[in-house]
């Protein structure tokens, strides 16, 4: 089962599943601290819900279809 934070991160993609979001955009939408968002993103990538595109500050996340 996913944490509350991971569920909130997934909801960021609900309205536009094709969107590629930065950590800062997810942070602003969820109101969770950066570290919580990063940990949730790592979990969601590991579980195959999201894919990571790019590296470092240029990283974006997108739903896996």
C-alpha positions as CSV (number, residue, x, y, z in Angstrom):
1,X,0.0,0.0,0.0
2,X,1.2,3.5,-0.8
3,X,1.8,6.2,1.7
4,X,-0.4,9.3,1.9
5,X,2.4,11.4,0.4
6,X,2.9,8.9,-2.6
7,X,-0.9,9.0,-3.2
8,X,-0.8,12.8,-3.2
9,X,2.1,12.8,-5.7
10,X,0.1,10.5,-8.0
11,X,-2.9,12.8,-7.8
12,X,-0.7,15.6,-9.3
13,X,-0.8,13.6,-12.6
14,X,-4.6,12.9,-12.5
15,X,-5.8,15.8,-14.6
16,X,-3.1,15.7,-17.2
17,X,-1.5,12.2,-17.3
18,X,0.8,13.2,-20.1
19,X,2.4,15.9,-18.0
20,X,6.1,15.9,-17.1
21,X,6.5,17.4,-13.7
22,X,9.5,18.8,-11.8
23,X,10.0,18.1,-8.1
24,X,9.3,21.8,-7.3
25,X,6.0,21.6,-9.1
26,X,4.9,18.5,-7.2
27,X,6.1,20.2,-4.0
28,X,4.0,23.3,-4.6
29,X,0.9,21.2,-5.5
30,X,1.1,18.7,-2.6
31,X,2.5,21.1,0.1
32,X,4.8,18.3,1.3
33,X,8.5,19.0,2.0
34,X,11.0,18.4,-0.8
35,X,12.5,15.4,0.9
36,X,9.1,13.7,1.3
37,X,8.2,14.4,-2.4
38,X,11.6,13.0,-3.5
39,X,11.2,9.8,-1.4
40,X,7.6,9.3,-2.7
41,X,8.9,9.8,-6.3
42,X,11.6,7.2,-5.7
43,X,9.0,4.7,-4.4
44,X,6.6,5.4,-7.3
45,X,9.5,5.0,-9.9
46,X,10.6,1.8,-8.2
47,X,7.0,0.4,-8.3
48,X,6.6,1.3,-12.0
49,X,4.0,4.0,-11.6
50,X,6.2,6.8,-12.8
51,X,9.3,7.1,-14.9
52,X,12.1,9.6,-14.3
53,X,13.3,11.6,-17.3
54,X,16.6,13.6,-17.1
55,X,19.0,13.9,-14.3
56,X,19.6,16.3,-11.4
57,X,17.8,19.6,-11.3
58,X,16.5,18.9,-14.9
59,X,14.6,15.8,-13.8
60,X,11.0,15.4,-14.7
61,X,8.6,12.7,-13.8
62,X,5.8,11.2,-16.0
63,X,3.2,8.5,-15.5
64,X,4.0,5.2,-17.1
65,X,1.3,4.1,-19.6
